């Protein structure tokens, strides 16, 4: 017996492959043993002579008086042979349709569900090469029709979600949109349904929808769905589903340059992927590190208990080195790390799109530290220190001046930055005076409130302390 059959046998709680002679039905037992032998002989010919194996599997089905386990197994093997080996999807669909008729009463629900999921996985998994869209639709349509007849709503919902995931992977967005609409309709019906189950299923639909809008760059709809996920109550979603939702949320906030919110969502995504054992956790951890650097935070993202075990991961090592370079304001080291690690950094289109923002942020911090001791600097000198064009230095300085982080002006004729240290000192004095006046007013108001305003006059000192000036 191979693993394939072992799985199906474990899935059935009604199968009994021993022999019970106490009932005296020796002929039935002998017949079952003969069928079993025929099945394994046919299975042994799958690789060397698939056509002959197919005939022998068909003989097992044809000789059954009543639908049973061995006929079900023979149809399963026939479907697999026709689809994966002989590449005859139309014939595979016929045997699959016959197999589905066994799910009503011939085999147990667990047994049939495991078989159906397995067949749909290899039909949609591309193991036999590219599969035509209409072939996929026919397999899923036959499945859903059989599940409706069997009144198996749970597996019907799972099958629809599996098909939606397939359309997402194949970028069949028109088909996906229609199916998502149908799923929303089905989820919204049935008031007596378990609310927790409905909430969980709704989040699974949202996870597919939010990925579609992320890939099609429909950011307005993406934000709408993202906000809707926060309104779902009484749900117990699989952590992988929440990982997907928070990952897309993080990407959405990155697009809006809300680095802090992106960092929070990426951390939640990483935590959920890690709990689910999903390999996507490594990629999202990179996004978390990127967002964390863009916030300008001095906190190392690998200091947390959840992320620390991944610090030495070969896929993450380049990002940890980049964090170290960023926090030390080592522009050239950061640029070298990015150049030397294209496979783990620049080959990801999402990370690549924000590397410019990251380097600009790093150059800005470096520039602030560099100009600190001076009153006048040539733009050419600053450009040389940063190894960038003068125009980029000028743009960074203009932003710093407008944001109030640098007190000075740019002499565009002389191409110099002139820092106004005197103006900066006067501004500090003005801020100190403003704070002192505000404190006095607070004291005055407190006294008035305490005395009820009876004949109280505010005494203002004639002189300010020199330290406040």
C-alpha positions as CSV (number, residue, x, y, z in Angstrom):
1,X,0.0,0.0,0.0
2,X,1.4,3.4,-0.9
3,X,0.9,6.7,1.0
4,X,-1.9,7.7,-1.3
5,X,-4.1,4.8,-0.3
6,X,-3.1,4.9,3.3
7,X,-4.4,8.5,3.5
8,X,-7.8,7.4,2.1
9,X,-8.0,4.4,4.3
10,X,-7.4,6.5,7.4
11,X,-10.0,9.0,6.2
12,X,-12.7,6.3,6.4
13,X,-14.2,5.3,9.7
14,X,-16.3,2.5,8.2
15,X,-13.7,0.5,6.3
16,X,-12.7,-2.9,7.6
17,X,-10.0,-4.8,5.8
18,X,-9.9,-7.8,8.2
19,X,-12.0,-10.9,7.7
20,X,-14.8,-11.9,10.1
21,X,-15.7,-15.5,9.6
22,X,-18.2,-15.5,12.5
23,X,-21.1,-14.6,10.2
24,X,-20.5,-17.5,7.8
25,X,-20.5,-15.2,4.7
26,X,-17.4,-16.8,3.2
27,X,-18.4,-16.0,-0.4
28,X,-18.7,-12.3,0.4
29,X,-15.3,-12.2,2.1
30,X,-13.7,-14.1,-0.8
31,X,-15.2,-11.7,-3.3
32,X,-13.9,-8.7,-1.3
33,X,-10.4,-10.3,-1.2
34,X,-10.5,-10.9,-5.0
35,X,-11.4,-7.3,-5.7
36,X,-8.7,-6.1,-3.4
37,X,-6.1,-8.2,-5.3
38,X,-7.4,-7.0,-8.7
39,X,-7.0,-3.4,-7.4
40,X,-3.4,-3.8,-6.3
41,X,-2.5,-5.7,-9.5
42,X,-3.9,-2.8,-11.6
43,X,-2.1,-0.3,-9.5
44,X,1.2,-2.1,-10.0
45,X,0.8,-1.5,-13.8
46,X,0.3,2.3,-13.6
47,X,3.8,3.3,-14.5
48,X,4.8,0.5,-17.0
49,X,1.4,0.1,-18.7
50,X,-1.1,2.9,-17.8
51,X,-3.6,1.9,-20.5
52,X,-3.8,-1.7,-19.2
53,X,-4.0,-0.4,-15.6
54,X,-6.9,1.8,-16.7
55,X,-8.8,-1.2,-18.2
56,X,-8.4,-3.2,-15.0
57,X,-9.6,-0.3,-12.8
58,X,-12.6,-0.1,-15.1
59,X,-13.3,-3.8,-14.7
60,X,-13.4,-3.4,-10.9
61,X,-16.0,-0.7,-11.2
62,X,-18.1,-2.6,-13.7
63,X,-18.2,-5.9,-11.7
64,X,-19.5,-4.2,-8.5
65,X,-23.1,-5.1,-7.7
66,X,-23.3,-2.1,-5.3
67,X,-21.1,0.9,-5.1
68,X,-18.3,0.4,-2.6
69,X,-14.9,1.3,-1.4
70,X,-12.9,-0.6,-4.1
71,X,-14.9,0.9,-6.9
72,X,-14.4,4.3,-5.4
73,X,-10.6,3.7,-5.2
74,X,-10.5,2.4,-8.8
75,X,-12.3,5.6,-10.0
76,X,-9.9,7.8,-8.1
77,X,-6.9,6.0,-9.6
78,X,-8.4,6.2,-13.1
79,X,-9.0,10.0,-12.7
80,X,-5.4,10.5,-11.6
81,X,-4.0,8.4,-14.5
82,X,-6.1,10.1,-17.2
83,X,-5.4,13.6,-15.9
84,X,-1.7,13.4,-14.9
85,X,-0.2,10.6,-17.0
86,X,-2.3,10.1,-20.1
87,X,-3.2,13.9,-20.4
88,X,-6.9,13.2,-21.3
89,X,-8.7,15.7,-19.1
90,X,-12.1,15.2,-20.8
91,X,-12.0,11.4,-20.0
92,X,-10.7,12.3,-16.5
93,X,-13.7,14.5,-15.9
94,X,-16.0,11.6,-16.8
95,X,-14.5,9.2,-14.3
96,X,-14.5,12.0,-11.7
97,X,-18.2,12.6,-12.3
98,X,-18.8,8.9,-11.7
99,X,-16.7,9.0,-8.6
100,X,-18.8,11.9,-7.2
101,X,-21.9,9.7,-7.3
102,X,-20.2,7.4,-4.7
103,X,-20.1,10.3,-2.2
104,X,-23.8,10.2,-1.4
105,X,-23.8,6.9,0.4
106,X,-21.1,4.4,-0.7
107,X,-18.3,6.0,1.3
108,X,-18.1,8.1,4.4
109,X,-18.1,11.9,4.3
110,X,-14.5,12.3,5.6
111,X,-13.3,9.7,3.1
112,X,-15.0,11.4,0.2
113,X,-14.0,14.9,1.2
114,X,-10.3,13.9,1.4
115,X,-10.5,12.4,-2.1
116,X,-12.3,15.4,-3.6
117,X,-9.8,17.9,-2.1
118,X,-6.9,15.7,-3.3
119,X,-8.2,15.6,-6.9
120,X,-9.0,19.3,-7.0
121,X,-5.5,20.1,-5.7
122,X,-3.7,18.3,-8.6
123,X,-6.2,19.5,-11.2
124,X,-5.5,23.1,-10.2
125,X,-1.9,22.6,-9.1
126,X,-0.4,22.5,-12.6
127,X,1.4,19.2,-12.0
128,X,0.4,18.1,-15.5
129,X,1.3,21.4,-17.0
130,X,-0.9,24.3,-17.9
131,X,-4.6,23.5,-17.6
132,X,-7.3,25.2,-19.7
133,X,-9.6,27.4,-17.7
134,X,-12.7,25.8,-19.1
135,X,-11.4,22.4,-17.9
136,X,-10.9,23.7,-14.4
137,X,-14.4,25.2,-14.4
138,X,-15.9,21.9,-15.4
139,X,-14.2,20.0,-12.6
140,X,-15.3,22.5,-10.0
141,X,-18.8,22.8,-11.4
142,X,-19.2,19.0,-11.3
143,X,-17.9,19.0,-7.7
144,X,-20.2,21.8,-6.5
145,X,-23.3,20.2,-8.2
146,X,-22.6,16.9,-6.4
147,X,-22.1,18.7,-3.1
148,X,-25.4,20.5,-3.4
149,X,-27.1,17.2,-4.1
150,X,-25.4,15.7,-1.1
151,X,-26.3,18.8,1.0
152,X,-22.7,19.2,2.1
153,X,-22.7,23.0,2.6
154,X,-19.5,23.0,4.6
155,X,-17.4,21.4,1.8
156,X,-19.3,23.4,-0.8
157,X,-18.1,26.6,0.8
158,X,-14.6,25.3,1.1
159,X,-14.6,24.3,-2.5
160,X,-15.7,27.7,-3.6
161,X,-13.0,29.3,-1.6
162,X,-10.5,26.9,-3.1
163,X,-11.7,27.9,-6.6
164,X,-11.4,31.6,-5.7
165,X,-7.8,31.0,-4.5
166,X,-7.1,29.3,-7.8
167,X,-8.5,32.2,-9.8
168,X,-6.4,34.6,-7.7
169,X,-3.2,32.6,-8.4
170,X,-4.0,32.5,-12.1
171,X,-4.8,36.2,-12.1
172,X,-8.3,35.5,-13.5
173,X,-9.7,38.6,-11.8
174,X,-13.0,38.7,-13.7
175,X,-13.9,35.2,-12.7
176,X,-12.6,35.9,-9.2
177,X,-14.8,39.0,-8.8
178,X,-17.9,37.1,-9.8
179,X,-17.1,34.2,-7.4
180,X,-16.4,36.6,-4.5
181,X,-19.8,38.3,-5.1
182,X,-21.5,34.8,-5.0
183,X,-19.6,33.9,-1.8
184,X,-20.7,37.1,-0.1
185,X,-24.3,36.3,-1.1
186,X,-24.1,32.8,0.3
187,X,-22.4,33.9,3.5
188,X,-25.0,36.6,4.2
189,X,-27.9,34.0,4.1
190,X,-29.1,31.6,6.8
191,X,-29.9,33.5,10.0
192,X,-29.7,30.4,12.0
193,X,-26.1,29.6,11.0
194,X,-23.4,29.7,13.6
195,X,-22.2,33.3,13.7
196,X,-18.6,32.4,14.5
197,X,-18.5,30.1,11.4
198,X,-20.0,32.9,9.2
199,X,-17.5,35.5,10.6
200,X,-14.6,33.2,9.9
201,X,-15.8,32.5,6.4
202,X,-16.3,36.2,5.8
203,X,-12.7,36.9,6.8
204,X,-11.5,34.2,4.3
205,X,-13.5,36.0,1.5
206,X,-12.0,39.4,2.6
207,X,-8.5,37.9,2.5
208,X,-9.0,36.9,-1.1
209,X,-10.6,40.2,-2.0
210,X,-7.9,42.3,-0.4
211,X,-5.2,40.4,-2.3
212,X,-7.0,41.0,-5.6
213,X,-7.3,44.7,-5.0
214,X,-3.6,44.8,-3.9
215,X,-2.5,43.1,-7.1
216,X,-4.7,45.2,-9.3
217,X,-3.6,48.4,-7.4
218,X,-7.2,49.4,-6.6
219,X,-6.2,51.1,-3.4
220,X,-9.6,52.7,-2.7
221,X,-11.3,49.3,-2.6
222,X,-8.4,47.8,-0.8
223,X,-8.8,50.3,2.1
224,X,-12.6,49.7,2.1
225,X,-12.2,46.0,2.5
226,X,-9.3,46.4,5.0
227,X,-11.6,48.6,7.2
228,X,-14.4,46.0,6.8
229,X,-12.2,43.3,8.2
230,X,-11.9,45.2,11.4
231,X,-15.7,45.2,11.8
232,X,-16.0,41.4,11.7
233,X,-17.0,40.0,15.1
234,X,-17.3,36.5,16.5
235,X,-14.7,35.0,14.1
236,X,-12.0,32.4,14.7
237,X,-9.9,32.7,11.6
238,X,-6.9,30.6,10.8
239,X,-3.8,32.7,11.5
240,X,-2.7,32.5,7.9
241,X,-5.8,34.4,6.9
242,X,-5.0,37.2,9.3
243,X,-1.4,37.1,8.1
244,X,-2.7,37.8,4.5
245,X,-5.0,40.6,5.7
246,X,-2.4,42.4,7.8
247,X,0.3,42.0,5.1
248,X,-2.0,43.7,2.5
249,X,-2.8,46.3,5.2
250,X,0.9,47.0,5.7
251,X,1.4,47.5,2.0
252,X,-1.5,49.8,1.9
253,X,-0.1,52.0,4.7
254,X,3.3,52.0,2.9
255,X,1.7,53.4,-0.2
256,X,0.3,56.2,1.9
257,X,3.8,56.7,3.5
258,X,2.3,56.0,7.0
259,X,5.4,54.1,8.1
260,X,4.3,53.5,11.7
261,X,1.0,52.0,10.8
262,X,2.7,49.9,8.2
263,X,5.2,48.6,10.7
264,X,2.4,47.7,13.2
265,X,0.5,45.7,10.5
266,X,3.6,43.9,9.2
267,X,4.5,42.8,12.7
268,X,1.0,41.4,13.2
269,X,1.2,39.7,9.8
270,X,4.6,38.2,10.6
271,X,3.3,37.0,14.0
272,X,0.3,35.3,12.4
273,X,2.3,33.7,9.6
274,X,4.8,32.4,12.1
275,X,2.0,30.9,14.2
276,X,0.6,29.2,11.0
277,X,4.1,28.0,10.0
278,X,3.8,29.8,6.7
279,X,7.1,30.4,4.7
280,X,5.7,33.9,3.9
281,X,6.7,35.0,7.4
282,X,10.3,35.5,6.1
283,X,9.2,37.9,3.3
284,X,6.9,39.8,5.6
285,X,9.7,40.1,8.2
286,X,11.7,41.9,5.5
287,X,8.8,44.3,5.0
288,X,8.6,44.9,8.7
289,X,12.3,45.8,8.9
290,X,11.9,48.1,5.9
291,X,9.0,49.9,7.4
292,X,10.7,50.2,10.8
293,X,13.7,51.9,9.2
294,X,11.5,54.3,7.4
295,X,9.9,55.4,10.7
296,X,13.4,56.6,11.7
297,X,13.1,54.4,14.9
298,X,16.2,53.7,16.9
299,X,14.7,50.5,18.1
300,X,16.1,47.4,16.4
301,X,13.2,45.3,15.1
302,X,15.1,42.1,15.9
303,X,15.1,42.9,19.6
304,X,11.6,41.5,20.1
305,X,11.0,37.9,21.3
306,X,9.1,37.0,18.1
307,X,11.7,38.2,15.6
308,X,15.0,37.4,17.4
309,X,15.1,33.8,16.3
310,X,15.2,34.9,12.6
311,X,18.1,37.3,13.0
312,X,20.7,34.9,11.6
313,X,18.4,33.5,8.8
314,X,20.3,33.7,5.5
315,X,17.3,35.3,3.9
316,X,17.1,38.0,6.6
317,X,20.9,38.6,7.1
318,X,21.1,41.3,4.5
319,X,18.2,43.2,6.2
320,X,19.8,42.9,9.6
321,X,23.0,44.4,8.2
322,X,21.0,47.1,6.6
323,X,19.4,48.0,9.9
324,X,22.8,48.2,11.6
325,X,24.1,50.5,8.8
326,X,21.0,52.7,9.0
327,X,21.2,53.2,12.8
328,X,24.9,54.1,12.5
329,X,24.1,56.5,9.6
330,X,26.5,54.7,7.3
331,X,25.2,55.7,3.9
332,X,27.9,54.1,1.8
333,X,27.7,50.8,3.8
334,X,24.0,50.7,3.3
335,X,24.3,51.3,-0.5
336,X,26.9,48.5,-0.7
337,X,24.7,46.0,1.2
338,X,21.9,46.8,-1.2
339,X,24.1,46.3,-4.2
340,X,25.6,43.0,-2.9
341,X,22.3,41.4,-2.0
342,X,20.1,41.9,-5.0
343,X,18.6,38.4,-4.6
344,X,17.3,39.0,-1.1
345,X,16.5,42.7,-1.3
346,X,16.2,44.2,-4.8
347,X,14.6,41.2,-6.5
348,X,11.4,41.8,-4.4
349,X,9.5,44.4,-6.4
350,X,7.8,45.7,-3.3
351,X,11.0,46.3,-1.3
352,X,12.7,47.7,-4.4
353,X,10.0,50.4,-4.8
354,X,10.8,51.8,-1.3
355,X,14.6,51.6,-1.4
356,X,14.7,55.1,-2.8
357,X,12.7,56.4,0.2
358,X,15.0,54.4,2.6
359,X,18.2,55.9,1.1
360,X,16.7,59.3,1.1
361,X,15.8,59.0,4.7
362,X,19.3,57.8,5.6
363,X,20.9,60.6,3.6
364,X,18.7,63.1,5.3
365,X,19.8,61.9,8.8
366,X,23.4,61.9,7.7
367,X,23.1,65.4,6.3
368,X,21.6,66.8,9.6
369,X,24.5,65.3,11.5
370,X,27.1,66.6,8.9
371,X,26.0,70.3,8.9
372,X,25.7,70.6,12.6
373,X,29.0,72.3,13.4
374,X,29.0,74.7,10.3
375,X,27.4,78.1,9.4
376,X,28.1,77.9,5.7
377,X,28.6,74.9,3.3
378,X,29.0,74.4,-0.4
379,X,26.3,72.2,-1.9
380,X,29.0,70.6,-4.1
381,X,30.8,69.5,-0.9
382,X,27.7,68.0,0.6
383,X,26.9,66.2,-2.7
384,X,30.4,64.7,-2.7
385,X,30.0,63.6,0.9
386,X,26.7,61.8,0.0
387,X,27.9,60.6,-3.4
388,X,24.8,62.0,-5.1
389,X,23.9,64.8,-7.5
390,X,23.8,68.4,-6.2
391,X,20.1,68.6,-7.2
392,X,19.2,65.8,-4.7
393,X,21.1,67.5,-1.9
394,X,19.3,70.7,-2.7
395,X,15.9,68.9,-2.6
396,X,16.7,67.3,0.8
397,X,17.8,70.7,2.3
398,X,14.7,72.5,1.0
399,X,12.5,69.8,2.7
400,X,14.5,70.1,6.0
401,X,14.2,73.9,5.9
402,X,10.4,73.8,5.2
403,X,9.9,71.2,8.0
404,X,11.8,73.5,10.4
405,X,14.6,70.9,11.0
406,X,17.3,73.2,9.6
407,X,17.4,77.0,10.3
408,X,18.9,78.6,7.2
409,X,18.6,79.3,3.5
410,X,20.0,78.2,0.2
411,X,22.0,80.7,-1.9
412,X,21.2,79.3,-5.3
413,X,23.6,81.8,-7.0
414,X,26.6,80.8,-4.9
415,X,25.2,77.2,-4.5
416,X,25.7,77.4,-0.7
417,X,23.8,76.5,2.4
418,X,23.8,79.3,4.9
419,X,22.8,78.3,8.4
420,X,21.4,81.1,10.6
421,X,22.6,80.2,14.1
422,X,21.5,83.6,15.5
423,X,17.9,83.1,14.2
424,X,17.9,79.7,15.7
425,X,19.0,81.1,19.1
426,X,16.3,83.8,19.0
427,X,13.7,81.2,18.1
428,X,14.7,79.1,21.1
429,X,14.3,82.2,23.3
430,X,10.9,82.9,21.9
431,X,9.8,79.4,22.6
432,X,11.1,79.7,26.2
433,X,9.2,83.0,26.7
434,X,6.0,81.5,25.2
435,X,6.2,78.5,27.6
436,X,6.9,80.9,30.6
437,X,3.9,83.1,29.7
438,X,1.7,80.0,29.4
439,X,2.8,78.7,32.8
440,X,2.0,82.1,34.4
441,X,-1.5,82.1,32.8
442,X,-2.1,78.7,34.2
443,X,-1.1,79.8,37.7
444,X,-3.3,82.9,37.4
445,X,-6.3,80.9,36.3
446,X,-5.8,78.4,39.2
447,X,-5.8,81.3,41.7
448,X,-9.0,82.8,40.3
449,X,-10.7,79.4,40.4
450,X,-9.7,78.9,44.0
451,X,-10.8,82.3,45.3
452,X,-13.9,82.6,43.1
453,X,-12.5,85.7,41.4
454,X,-13.0,88.0,44.4
455,X,-10.7,91.0,44.0
456,X,-7.8,89.0,42.7
457,X,-5.2,90.8,40.6
458,X,-2.4,89.1,38.7
459,X,1.1,90.3,39.6
460,X,3.4,90.1,36.7
461,X,7.2,90.1,37.4
462,X,8.9,93.2,36.0
463,X,11.9,91.1,34.7
464,X,12.3,87.7,33.1
465,X,15.1,85.5,34.3
466,X,18.1,85.5,32.0
467,X,18.0,81.7,31.7
468,X,14.5,82.0,30.1
469,X,15.9,84.4,27.5
